[in-house]
Amino acid sequence: MLNRSKDSFLAIDLAPDAVRVLDVTHKRGTPAIKALAAESLPEGTPDTLPERHLTALASLLATQRIRTRQCVAAVPSNLVVTRSVMIDLSKPQPPEEQIRQTLQNVISYDLRDLLFDFWNVTTPSDRSRTHEVLVVATQRSIVHKYLAGFTRLKLSCTHLDVAPCALASLIAKLVPNQESMVGTIALGETVGYFAIVERQRVLFWRPFDLPSAKNGQQASLARVGDEISKCVSHMVGSRQVDDMTEVLVFGHAAQDQPFADYLTQRFNLQVRSPSPFDSLPNDAIPAALRDALQPAAATQYAAALGLALQPSGGIYG
């Protein structure tokens, strides 16, 4: 396992539209950024994402002359299925089997290719036979494609995660005294997601497609607003969300003031788009690199920096 107290490593965000990489080392227990780089993906369909990611990553490593060979990575959100599942402790089936039975109704591939992880959203108690878990699932064959590709590139990958869990680690640094739920929005060019985080734990996560740019900004705003409404409606049914007072936005168009104004007016919440690098001390990133990072570029590295801030092995093990 990667010992982040003394080793350098790459934090790789395999986003649906690009590969983004941070070359990270540790200074006194705090990540320090040695270099960063991004590479857009070649055109293609979602089923070719692993090949296109690895092609872009190979080009990036060669062009930037990055020599670090240990890495952690976040798989693309559009290759992952996420579901809230109620676990009934009175049933004879263990939680894993109850989850498998739920997932078989929503996935289109062979169950033998299913790979999933889950964590508690609500806590089991003596008064209730059921509790809620959040499940993330993907195809085992996809994970193997990425791991085999990393090996071909002479990279040693010690941990694969999903972007919302990486962002939870970032939020813990950007909102250090977090006592309430925080909404997070991450936007790509065609795919986005909304997540609710509480004390480094993702309570809910919903990915969604975004309208193409030719449909206009208002269509995108309305789509994001509708998706957030669905998420909040679900959470109201399972947990108290009245204390969620803030939404943090990262990614494509995150800096657009009309977007923040729209969300503020629709949901009566504080909306802001901080730089992910605000989570680091000033000396954790070279001054020249910090000065060169425009806000629109810096926000794209939120998931990668969240990976760098995670404990070894990720929050959920």
Contacts in CASP RR format, 6 or more apart in sequence:
PFRMAT RR
TARGET T0000
AUTHOR 0000-0000-0000
METHOD contacts of the structure
MODEL  1
MLNRSKDSFLAIDLAPDAVRVLDVTHKRGTPAIKALAAESLPEGTPDTLP
ERHLTALASLLATQRIRTRQCVAAVPSNLVVTRSVMIDLSKPQPPEEQIR
QTLQNVISYDLRDLLFDFWNVTTPSDRSRTHEVLVVATQRSIVHKYLAGF
TRLKLSCTHLDVAPCALASLIAKLVPNQESMVGTIALGETVGYFAIVERQ
RVLFWRPFDLPSAKNGQQASLARVGDEISKCVSHMVGSRQVDDMTEVLVF
GHAAQDQPFADYLTQRFNLQVRSPSPFDSLPNDAIPAALRDALQPAAATQ
YAAALGLALQPSGGIYG
1 158 0 8 1.000
1 312 0 8 1.000
1 313 0 8 1.000
2 9 0 8 1.000
2 70 0 8 1.000
2 72 0 8 1.000
2 158 0 8 1.000
2 159 0 8 1.000
2 312 0 8 1.000
2 313 0 8 1.000
3 312 0 8 1.000
4 26 0 8 1.000
4 29 0 8 1.000
4 31 0 8 1.000
4 312 0 8 1.000
5 26 0 8 1.000
5 29 0 8 1.000
6 26 0 8 1.000
7 25 0 8 1.000
7 26 0 8 1.000
7 70 0 8 1.000
8 23 0 8 1.000
8 24 0 8 1.000
8 25 0 8 1.000
8 34 0 8 1.000
8 68 0 8 1.000
8 70 0 8 1.000
9 24 0 8 1.000
9 68 0 8 1.000
9 70 0 8 1.000
9 71 0 8 1.000
9 72 0 8 1.000
9 158 0 8 1.000
9 308 0 8 1.000
10 21 0 8 1.000
10 22 0 8 1.000
10 23 0 8 1.000
10 24 0 8 1.000
10 66 0 8 1.000
10 68 0 8 1.000
10 70 0 8 1.000
10 71 0 8 1.000
10 72 0 8 1.000
10 155 0 8 1.000
11 21 0 8 1.000
11 22 0 8 1.000
11 24 0 8 1.000
11 71 0 8 1.000
11 72 0 8 1.000
11 73 0 8 1.000
11 304 0 8 1.000
11 305 0 8 1.000
11 306 0 8 1.000
11 307 0 8 1.000
11 308 0 8 1.000
12 19 0 8 1.000
12 20 0 8 1.000
12 21 0 8 1.000
12 57 0 8 1.000
12 71 0 8 1.000
12 72 0 8 1.000
12 73 0 8 1.000
12 74 0 8 1.000
12 304 0 8 1.000
12 307 0 8 1.000
13 19 0 8 1.000
13 20 0 8 1.000
13 21 0 8 1.000
13 73 0 8 1.000
13 74 0 8 1.000
13 163 0 8 1.000
13 166 0 8 1.000
13 301 0 8 1.000
13 303 0 8 1.000
13 304 0 8 1.000
13 307 0 8 1.000
14 49 0 8 1.000
14 53 0 8 1.000
14 73 0 8 1.000
14 74 0 8 1.000
14 75 0 8 1.000
14 76 0 8 1.000
14 146 0 8 1.000
15 76 0 8 1.000
15 163 0 8 1.000
15 188 0 8 1.000
15 303 0 8 1.000
16 46 0 8 1.000
16 49 0 8 1.000
16 76 0 8 1.000
16 77 0 8 1.000
16 78 0 8 1.000
16 188 0 8 1.000
16 190 0 8 1.000
16 191 0 8 1.000
17 40 0 8 1.000
17 41 0 8 1.000
17 188 0 8 1.000
17 189 0 8 1.000
17 190 0 8 1.000
17 191 0 8 1.000
18 38 0 8 1.000
18 39 0 8 1.000
18 40 0 8 1.000
18 41 0 8 1.000
18 56 0 8 1.000
18 300 0 8 1.000
19 38 0 8 1.000
19 39 0 8 1.000
19 41 0 8 1.000
19 53 0 8 1.000
19 56 0 8 1.000
19 57 0 8 1.000
19 60 0 8 1.000
20 36 0 8 1.000
20 37 0 8 1.000
20 38 0 8 1.000
20 300 0 8 1.000
20 301 0 8 1.000
20 303 0 8 1.000
20 304 0 8 1.000
21 36 0 8 1.000
21 37 0 8 1.000
21 38 0 8 1.000
21 57 0 8 1.000
21 60 0 8 1.000
21 61 0 8 1.000
21 64 0 8 1.000
21 66 0 8 1.000
21 304 0 8 1.000
22 33 0 8 1.000
22 35 0 8 1.000
22 36 0 8 1.000
22 301 0 8 1.000
22 304 0 8 1.000
22 305 0 8 1.000
22 307 0 8 1.000
22 308 0 8 1.000
23 33 0 8 1.000
23 34 0 8 1.000
23 35 0 8 1.000
23 36 0 8 1.000
23 66 0 8 1.000
23 68 0 8 1.000
24 31 0 8 1.000
24 32 0 8 1.000
24 33 0 8 1.000
24 34 0 8 1.000
24 308 0 8 1.000
25 31 0 8 1.000
25 32 0 8 1.000
25 34 0 8 1.000
26 32 0 8 1.000
27 283 0 8 1.000
27 284 0 8 1.000
30 280 0 8 1.000
30 281 0 8 1.000
30 284 0 8 1.000
31 280 0 8 1.000
31 284 0 8 1.000
31 305 0 8 1.000
31 308 0 8 1.000
31 309 0 8 1.000
32 280 0 8 1.000
32 283 0 8 1.000
32 284 0 8 1.000
32 285 0 8 1.000
33 277 0 8 1.000
33 280 0 8 1.000
33 284 0 8 1.000
33 285 0 8 1.000
33 286 0 8 1.000
33 289 0 8 1.000
33 308 0 8 1.000
34 68 0 8 1.000
34 286 0 8 1.000
35 64 0 8 1.000
35 66 0 8 1.000
35 289 0 8 1.000
36 289 0 8 1.000
36 301 0 8 1.000
36 304 0 8 1.000
37 60 0 8 1.000
37 63 0 8 1.000
37 64 0 8 1.000
37 66 0 8 1.000
38 60 0 8 1.000
38 300 0 8 1.000
38 301 0 8 1.000
39 56 0 8 1.000
39 57 0 8 1.000
39 59 0 8 1.000
39 60 0 8 1.000
39 63 0 8 1.000
40 56 0 8 1.000
41 49 0 8 1.000
41 52 0 8 1.000
41 53 0 8 1.000
41 56 0 8 1.000
42 52 0 8 1.000
42 55 0 8 1.000
42 56 0 8 1.000
44 52 0 8 1.000
46 78 0 8 1.000
46 79 0 8 1.000
49 76 0 8 1.000
49 78 0 8 1.000
49 79 0 8 1.000
50 142 0 8 1.000
50 145 0 8 1.000
50 146 0 8 1.000
50 149 0 8 1.000
51 145 0 8 1.000
53 76 0 8 1.000
53 146 0 8 1.000
54 145 0 8 1.000
54 146 0 8 1.000
54 149 0 8 1.000
54 150 0 8 1.000
54 152 0 8 1.000
54 153 0 8 1.000
57 153 0 8 1.000
58 153 0 8 1.000
60 66 0 8 1.000
61 153 0 8 1.000
69 154 0 8 1.000
69 155 0 8 1.000
69 156 0 8 1.000
70 155 0 8 1.000
70 156 0 8 1.000
70 158 0 8 1.000
71 150 0 8 1.000
71 155 0 8 1.000
71 156 0 8 1.000
71 157 0 8 1.000
71 158 0 8 1.000
72 157 0 8 1.000
72 158 0 8 1.000
72 159 0 8 1.000
72 160 0 8 1.000
72 161 0 8 1.000
72 307 0 8 1.000
72 308 0 8 1.000
72 310 0 8 1.000
72 313 0 8 1.000
73 146 0 8 1.000
73 150 0 8 1.000
73 157 0 8 1.000
73 159 0 8 1.000
73 160 0 8 1.000
73 161 0 8 1.000
73 307 0 8 1.000
74 160 0 8 1.000
74 161 0 8 1.000
74 162 0 8 1.000
74 163 0 8 1.000
74 166 0 8 1.000
74 303 0 8 1.000
74 304 0 8 1.000
74 307 0 8 1.000
75 138 0 8 1.000
75 142 0 8 1.000
75 143 0 8 1.000
75 146 0 8 1.000
75 160 0 8 1.000
75 161 0 8 1.000
75 162 0 8 1.000
77 162 0 8 1.000
77 163 0 8 1.000
77 164 0 8 1.000
77 186 0 8 1.000
77 191 0 8 1.000
77 192 0 8 1.000
77 193 0 8 1.000
77 207 0 8 1.000
78 191 0 8 1.000
78 207 0 8 1.000
79 138 0 8 1.000
79 139 0 8 1.000
79 142 0 8 1.000
80 136 0 8 1.000
80 137 0 8 1.000
80 138 0 8 1.000
80 162 0 8 1.000
80 207 0 8 1.000
81 103 0 8 1.000
81 106 0 8 1.000
81 107 0 8 1.000
81 135 0 8 1.000
81 136 0 8 1.000
81 137 0 8 1.000
81 138 0 8 1.000
82 134 0 8 1.000
82 135 0 8 1.000
82 136 0 8 1.000
82 137 0 8 1.000
82 205 0 8 1.000
82 206 0 8 1.000
82 207 0 8 1.000
83 102 0 8 1.000
83 103 0 8 1.000
83 106 0 8 1.000
83 134 0 8 1.000
83 135 0 8 1.000
83 137 0 8 1.000
84 121 0 8 1.000
84 132 0 8 1.000
84 133 0 8 1.000
84 134 0 8 1.000
84 135 0 8 1.000
84 204 0 8 1.000
84 234 0 8 1.000
84 238 0 8 1.000
85 98 0 8 1.000
85 99 0 8 1.000
85 102 0 8 1.000
85 118 0 8 1.000
85 132 0 8 1.000
85 133 0 8 1.000
85 134 0 8 1.000
85 135 0 8 1.000
86 130 0 8 1.000
86 131 0 8 1.000
86 132 0 8 1.000
87 95 0 8 1.000
87 98 0 8 1.000
87 99 0 8 1.000
87 124 0 8 1.000
87 130 0 8 1.000
87 131 0 8 1.000
87 132 0 8 1.000
87 133 0 8 1.000
88 98 0 8 1.000
88 129 0 8 1.000
88 130 0 8 1.000
89 124 0 8 1.000
89 129 0 8 1.000
89 130 0 8 1.000
89 131 0 8 1.000
90 129 0 8 1.000
91 98 0 8 1.000
93 101 0 8 1.000
95 118 0 8 1.000
95 133 0 8 1.000
99 116 0 8 1.000
99 118 0 8 1.000
99 133 0 8 1.000
99 135 0 8 1.000
100 111 0 8 1.000
100 114 0 8 1.000
100 116 0 8 1.000
102 135 0 8 1.000
103 111 0 8 1.000
103 114 0 8 1.000
103 116 0 8 1.000
103 135 0 8 1.000
103 137 0 8 1.000
104 111 0 8 1.000
107 114 0 8 1.000
107 137 0 8 1.000
109 139 0 8 1.000
113 139 0 8 1.000
113 140 0 8 1.000
113 141 0 8 1.000
114 137 0 8 1.000
114 139 0 8 1.000
114 140 0 8 1.000
115 137 0 8 1.000
115 138 0 8 1.000
115 139 0 8 1.000
115 140 0 8 1.000
115 143 0 8 1.000
116 135 0 8 1.000
116 136 0 8 1.000
116 137 0 8 1.000
116 138 0 8 1.000
117 135 0 8 1.000
117 136 0 8 1.000
117 137 0 8 1.000
117 316 0 8 1.000
118 133 0 8 1.000
118 134 0 8 1.000
118 135 0 8 1.000
118 136 0 8 1.000
119 133 0 8 1.000
119 134 0 8 1.000
119 201 0 8 1.000
119 202 0 8 1.000
119 316 0 8 1.000
120 131 0 8 1.000
120 132 0 8 1.000
120 133 0 8 1.000
121 131 0 8 1.000
121 132 0 8 1.000
121 133 0 8 1.000
121 134 0 8 1.000
121 201 0 8 1.000
121 203 0 8 1.000
121 204 0 8 1.000
121 238 0 8 1.000
121 239 0 8 1.000
122 131 0 8 1.000
122 132 0 8 1.000
122 238 0 8 1.000
122 239 0 8 1.000
123 131 0 8 1.000
124 131 0 8 1.000
125 131 0 8 1.000
132 238 0 8 1.000
134 202 0 8 1.000
134 203 0 8 1.000
134 204 0 8 1.000
134 205 0 8 1.000
136 162 0 8 1.000
136 205 0 8 1.000
143 160 0 8 1.000
146 157 0 8 1.000
146 160 0 8 1.000
147 157 0 8 1.000
147 160 0 8 1.000
149 155 0 8 1.000
150 156 0 8 1.000
150 157 0 8 1.000
158 312 0 8 1.000
158 313 0 8 1.000
159 310 0 8 1.000
159 312 0 8 1.000
159 313 0 8 1.000
159 314 0 8 1.000
161 307 0 8 1.000
161 310 0 8 1.000
161 314 0 8 1.000
163 186 0 8 1.000
163 193 0 8 1.000
163 303 0 8 1.000
164 184 0 8 1.000
164 186 0 8 1.000
164 193 0 8 1.000
164 195 0 8 1.000
164 197 0 8 1.000
164 202 0 8 1.000
164 205 0 8 1.000
165 202 0 8 1.000
165 310 0 8 1.000
165 314 0 8 1.000
165 315 0 8 1.000
165 316 0 8 1.000
166 303 0 8 1.000
166 304 0 8 1.000
166 306 0 8 1.000
166 307 0 8 1.000
166 310 0 8 1.000
167 184 0 8 1.000
167 186 0 8 1.000
167 195 0 8 1.000
167 197 0 8 1.000
167 250 0 8 1.000
167 302 0 8 1.000
167 303 0 8 1.000
167 306 0 8 1.000
168 195 0 8 1.000
168 197 0 8 1.000
168 200 0 8 1.000
168 201 0 8 1.000
168 202 0 8 1.000
168 315 0 8 1.000
169 200 0 8 1.000
169 306 0 8 1.000
169 307 0 8 1.000
169 309 0 8 1.000
169 310 0 8 1.000
169 311 0 8 1.000
169 314 0 8 1.000
169 315 0 8 1.000
170 276 0 8 1.000
170 279 0 8 1.000
170 302 0 8 1.000
170 303 0 8 1.000
170 305 0 8 1.000
170 306 0 8 1.000
170 309 0 8 1.000
171 178 0 8 1.000
171 182 0 8 1.000
171 184 0 8 1.000
171 197 0 8 1.000
171 200 0 8 1.000
171 248 0 8 1.000
172 178 0 8 1.000
172 199 0 8 1.000
172 200 0 8 1.000
172 309 0 8 1.000
173 279 0 8 1.000
173 280 0 8 1.000
173 309 0 8 1.000
174 248 0 8 1.000
174 274 0 8 1.000
174 276 0 8 1.000
174 278 0 8 1.000
174 279 0 8 1.000
175 182 0 8 1.000
175 246 0 8 1.000
175 248 0 8 1.000
178 198 0 8 1.000
178 199 0 8 1.000
179 243 0 8 1.000
180 198 0 8 1.000
180 243 0 8 1.000
180 244 0 8 1.000
180 245 0 8 1.000
180 246 0 8 1.000
181 196 0 8 1.000
181 197 0 8 1.000
181 198 0 8 1.000
181 203 0 8 1.000
181 241 0 8 1.000
181 243 0 8 1.000
181 244 0 8 1.000
182 196 0 8 1.000
182 197 0 8 1.000
182 198 0 8 1.000
182 244 0 8 1.000
182 246 0 8 1.000
182 247 0 8 1.000
182 248 0 8 1.000
183 194 0 8 1.000
183 195 0 8 1.000
183 196 0 8 1.000
183 197 0 8 1.000
183 244 0 8 1.000
183 246 0 8 1.000
183 247 0 8 1.000
183 248 0 8 1.000
184 194 0 8 1.000
184 195 0 8 1.000
184 196 0 8 1.000
184 197 0 8 1.000
184 247 0 8 1.000
184 248 0 8 1.000
184 249 0 8 1.000
184 250 0 8 1.000
185 192 0 8 1.000
185 193 0 8 1.000
185 194 0 8 1.000
185 224 0 8 1.000
185 228 0 8 1.000
185 247 0 8 1.000
185 248 0 8 1.000
185 249 0 8 1.000
185 250 0 8 1.000
185 254 0 8 1.000
185 263 0 8 1.000
186 192 0 8 1.000
186 193 0 8 1.000
186 195 0 8 1.000
186 249 0 8 1.000
186 250 0 8 1.000
186 251 0 8 1.000
186 302 0 8 1.000
186 303 0 8 1.000
187 210 0 8 1.000
187 224 0 8 1.000
187 249 0 8 1.000
187 250 0 8 1.000
187 251 0 8 1.000
187 252 0 8 1.000
187 253 0 8 1.000
187 254 0 8 1.000
188 210 0 8 1.000
188 251 0 8 1.000
188 252 0 8 1.000
189 210 0 8 1.000
189 213 0 8 1.000
189 252 0 8 1.000
190 209 0 8 1.000
190 210 0 8 1.000
190 212 0 8 1.000
191 207 0 8 1.000
191 208 0 8 1.000
191 209 0 8 1.000
191 210 0 8 1.000
192 207 0 8 1.000
192 208 0 8 1.000
192 209 0 8 1.000
192 210 0 8 1.000
193 205 0 8 1.000
193 206 0 8 1.000
193 207 0 8 1.000
193 208 0 8 1.000
194 205 0 8 1.000
194 206 0 8 1.000
194 208 0 8 1.000
194 224 0 8 1.000
194 227 0 8 1.000
194 228 0 8 1.000
194 231 0 8 1.000
195 202 0 8 1.000
195 204 0 8 1.000
195 205 0 8 1.000
195 206 0 8 1.000
196 202 0 8 1.000
196 203 0 8 1.000
196 204 0 8 1.000
196 205 0 8 1.000
196 231 0 8 1.000
196 235 0 8 1.000
196 241 0 8 1.000
196 244 0 8 1.000
197 203 0 8 1.000
200 315 0 8 1.000
201 315 0 8 1.000
203 235 0 8 1.000
203 239 0 8 1.000
204 231 0 8 1.000
204 234 0 8 1.000
204 235 0 8 1.000
206 227 0 8 1.000
206 230 0 8 1.000
206 231 0 8 1.000
208 223 0 8 1.000
208 224 0 8 1.000
208 227 0 8 1.000
210 220 0 8 1.000
210 223 0 8 1.000
210 224 0 8 1.000
211 219 0 8 1.000
211 220 0 8 1.000
211 223 0 8 1.000
217 256 0 8 1.000
217 258 0 8 1.000
220 253 0 8 1.000
221 258 0 8 1.000
221 259 0 8 1.000
221 262 0 8 1.000
224 259 0 8 1.000
224 263 0 8 1.000
225 262 0 8 1.000
225 263 0 8 1.000
225 266 0 8 1.000
225 267 0 8 1.000
228 263 0 8 1.000
228 267 0 8 1.000
232 241 0 8 1.000
232 267 0 8 1.000
235 241 0 8 1.000
244 269 0 8 1.000
245 269 0 8 1.000
245 270 0 8 1.000
246 269 0 8 1.000
246 270 0 8 1.000
246 271 0 8 1.000
246 272 0 8 1.000
247 263 0 8 1.000
247 267 0 8 1.000
247 269 0 8 1.000
247 270 0 8 1.000
247 271 0 8 1.000
247 272 0 8 1.000
248 271 0 8 1.000
248 272 0 8 1.000
248 273 0 8 1.000
248 274 0 8 1.000
249 259 0 8 1.000
249 260 0 8 1.000
249 263 0 8 1.000
249 271 0 8 1.000
249 272 0 8 1.000
249 273 0 8 1.000
249 299 0 8 1.000
250 273 0 8 1.000
250 276 0 8 1.000
250 299 0 8 1.000
250 300 0 8 1.000
250 302 0 8 1.000
250 303 0 8 1.000
251 299 0 8 1.000
251 300 0 8 1.000
251 302 0 8 1.000
252 300 0 8 1.000
253 259 0 8 1.000
254 273 0 8 1.000
254 296 0 8 1.000
254 299 0 8 1.000
255 273 0 8 1.000
255 295 0 8 1.000
255 296 0 8 1.000
255 299 0 8 1.000
260 271 0 8 1.000
260 272 0 8 1.000
260 273 0 8 1.000
263 269 0 8 1.000
263 271 0 8 1.000
264 270 0 8 1.000
264 271 0 8 1.000
273 295 0 8 1.000
273 299 0 8 1.000
275 293 0 8 1.000
275 295 0 8 1.000
275 298 0 8 1.000
275 299 0 8 1.000
276 298 0 8 1.000
276 299 0 8 1.000
276 301 0 8 1.000
276 302 0 8 1.000
276 305 0 8 1.000
276 306 0 8 1.000
277 285 0 8 1.000
277 290 0 8 1.000
277 293 0 8 1.000
277 298 0 8 1.000
277 301 0 8 1.000
277 305 0 8 1.000
279 305 0 8 1.000
279 309 0 8 1.000
280 305 0 8 1.000
282 290 0 8 1.000
END
